[in-house]
Amino acid sequence: MHKLSRLLIALLLVAFAASTVLAAEGGNPKKGKYLFKKHCKTCHVEGGQSEALTPLSKTQAQWDRFFERDKHEKKPEVLEGLSEQDLKDIQQFLFDHAADSPQPQTCG
């Protein structure tokens, strides 16, 4: 029984450490929502300079493709001033609330 308890504790520690490392590599969706509202939503609203976009506008895979390939190719200068971490945060927010996510939502 004592060995089983030690094994269980060790597995929990490994799982916690792995989740911490993965979280550090990803983005912060709360910060991403703030950055999306501040930098993206100003143009991407109904009647704005560009098409209206919310997290619901695309699936998780489509958002990932956008950040991997497109990176705002029509007007890349709008991303100037945003760090790689800022972009990861925005991507995480959009991914977490995409049309096919467990928690779809608009930007609010």
C-alpha positions as a Markdown table, in Angstrom:
| # | Residue | x | y | z |
|---|---|---|---|---|
| 1 | Met | 0.0 | 0.0 | 0.0 |
| 2 | His | 2.9 | 2.3 | 0.8 |
| 3 | Lys | 4.4 | 1.8 | -2.6 |
| 4 | Leu | 1.1 | 2.5 | -4.3 |
| 5 | Ser | 0.8 | 5.8 | -2.4 |
| 6 | Arg | 4.3 | 6.8 | -3.4 |
| 7 | Leu | 3.6 | 5.9 | -7.0 |
| 8 | Leu | 0.4 | 7.9 | -7.0 |
| 9 | Ile | 2.1 | 11.0 | -5.6 |
| 10 | Ala | 4.9 | 10.7 | -8.1 |
| 11 | Leu | 2.4 | 10.5 | -11.0 |
| 12 | Leu | 0.5 | 13.5 | -9.7 |
| 13 | Leu | 3.8 | 15.5 | -9.5 |
| 14 | Val | 4.7 | 14.6 | -13.0 |
| 15 | Ala | 1.3 | 15.5 | -14.3 |
| 16 | Phe | 1.4 | 18.8 | -12.6 |
| 17 | Ala | 4.9 | 19.6 | -13.9 |
| 18 | Ala | 3.9 | 18.7 | -17.4 |
| 19 | Ser | 0.8 | 20.8 | -17.3 |
| 20 | Thr | 2.8 | 23.8 | -16.0 |
| 21 | Val | 5.3 | 23.5 | -18.8 |
| 22 | Leu | 2.6 | 23.2 | -21.5 |
| 23 | Ala | 0.8 | 26.2 | -20.0 |
| 24 | Ala | 4.0 | 28.3 | -20.2 |
| 25 | Glu | 4.4 | 27.5 | -23.9 |
| 26 | Gly | 0.8 | 28.5 | -24.7 |
| 27 | Gly | -1.0 | 31.7 | -24.3 |
| 28 | Asn | -3.0 | 33.4 | -21.6 |
| 29 | Pro | -6.6 | 33.6 | -22.9 |
| 30 | Lys | -7.6 | 36.3 | -20.4 |
| 31 | Lys | -4.8 | 38.5 | -21.6 |
| 32 | Gly | -5.6 | 37.5 | -25.2 |
| 33 | Lys | -9.2 | 38.7 | -24.8 |
| 34 | Tyr | -8.0 | 42.1 | -23.6 |
| 35 | Leu | -5.5 | 42.3 | -26.5 |
| 36 | Phe | -8.1 | 41.2 | -29.1 |
| 37 | Lys | -10.5 | 43.9 | -27.9 |
| 38 | Lys | -7.7 | 46.5 | -27.9 |
| 39 | His | -5.9 | 45.7 | -31.1 |
| 40 | Cys | -8.3 | 43.6 | -33.3 |
| 41 | Lys | -11.8 | 44.5 | -32.5 |
| 42 | Thr | -11.4 | 48.1 | -33.4 |
| 43 | Cys | -11.4 | 47.1 | -37.1 |
| 44 | His | -13.1 | 43.7 | -37.0 |
| 45 | Val | -16.6 | 44.9 | -36.0 |
| 46 | Glu | -19.9 | 45.2 | -37.9 |
| 47 | Gly | -19.4 | 48.2 | -40.2 |
| 48 | Gly | -15.7 | 48.4 | -39.4 |
| 49 | Gln | -12.7 | 48.7 | -41.7 |
| 50 | Ser | -12.5 | 44.8 | -42.0 |
| 51 | Glu | -14.9 | 41.9 | -41.8 |
| 52 | Ala | -16.5 | 41.4 | -38.4 |
| 53 | Leu | -14.6 | 38.7 | -36.4 |
| 54 | Thr | -15.2 | 37.0 | -33.1 |
| 55 | Pro | -13.8 | 33.7 | -31.8 |
| 56 | Leu | -17.0 | 32.1 | -33.1 |
| 57 | Ser | -16.1 | 33.2 | -36.7 |
| 58 | Lys | -13.7 | 30.2 | -37.1 |
| 59 | Thr | -13.1 | 26.7 | -35.8 |
| 60 | Gln | -10.1 | 25.9 | -33.6 |
| 61 | Ala | -8.2 | 24.5 | -36.6 |
| 62 | Gln | -8.9 | 27.6 | -38.7 |
| 63 | Trp | -7.6 | 29.9 | -36.0 |
| 64 | Asp | -4.5 | 27.8 | -35.7 |
| 65 | Arg | -4.0 | 27.9 | -39.5 |
| 66 | Phe | -4.4 | 31.7 | -39.4 |
| 67 | Phe | -1.7 | 32.2 | -36.8 |
| 68 | Glu | 0.6 | 29.6 | -38.5 |
| 69 | Arg | 0.3 | 30.8 | -42.1 |
| 70 | Asp | -1.7 | 33.9 | -42.7 |
| 71 | Lys | -0.6 | 36.2 | -39.8 |
| 72 | His | -2.8 | 39.0 | -41.2 |
| 73 | Glu | -1.3 | 38.9 | -44.6 |
| 74 | Lys | -3.6 | 41.6 | -46.0 |
| 75 | Lys | -2.4 | 44.2 | -43.5 |
| 76 | Pro | 0.6 | 42.8 | -41.6 |
| 77 | Glu | 1.6 | 46.1 | -40.2 |
| 78 | Val | -1.3 | 46.0 | -37.7 |
| 79 | Leu | 0.6 | 43.3 | -35.8 |
| 80 | Glu | 3.7 | 45.5 | -35.4 |
| 81 | Gly | 4.1 | 46.3 | -31.7 |
| 82 | Leu | 2.7 | 43.0 | -30.6 |
| 83 | Ser | 5.2 | 40.6 | -29.2 |
| 84 | Glu | 5.2 | 36.9 | -30.0 |
| 85 | Gln | 3.7 | 36.2 | -26.5 |
| 86 | Asp | 0.9 | 38.8 | -27.3 |
| 87 | Leu | 0.1 | 36.9 | -30.4 |
| 88 | Lys | 0.1 | 33.6 | -28.5 |
| 89 | Asp | -2.3 | 35.1 | -26.0 |
| 90 | Ile | -4.7 | 36.3 | -28.7 |
| 91 | Gln | -4.5 | 32.9 | -30.4 |
| 92 | Gln | -5.2 | 31.1 | -27.2 |
| 93 | Phe | -8.3 | 33.3 | -26.5 |
| 94 | Leu | -9.6 | 32.7 | -30.1 |
| 95 | Phe | -8.8 | 29.0 | -29.9 |
| 96 | Asp | -10.4 | 28.5 | -26.5 |
| 97 | His | -13.7 | 30.1 | -27.6 |
| 98 | Ala | -13.9 | 29.1 | -31.3 |
| 99 | Ala | -17.1 | 27.8 | -32.9 |
| 100 | Asp | -16.2 | 24.2 | -32.2 |
| 101 | Ser | -14.7 | 24.7 | -28.7 |
| 102 | Pro | -16.3 | 23.4 | -25.5 |
| 103 | Gln | -16.8 | 27.1 | -24.5 |
| 104 | Pro | -17.7 | 29.1 | -27.7 |
| 105 | Gln | -18.3 | 32.8 | -27.2 |
| 106 | Thr | -18.1 | 36.2 | -28.8 |
| 107 | Cys | -15.7 | 38.8 | -27.6 |
| 108 | Gly | -18.2 | 40.7 | -25.6 |
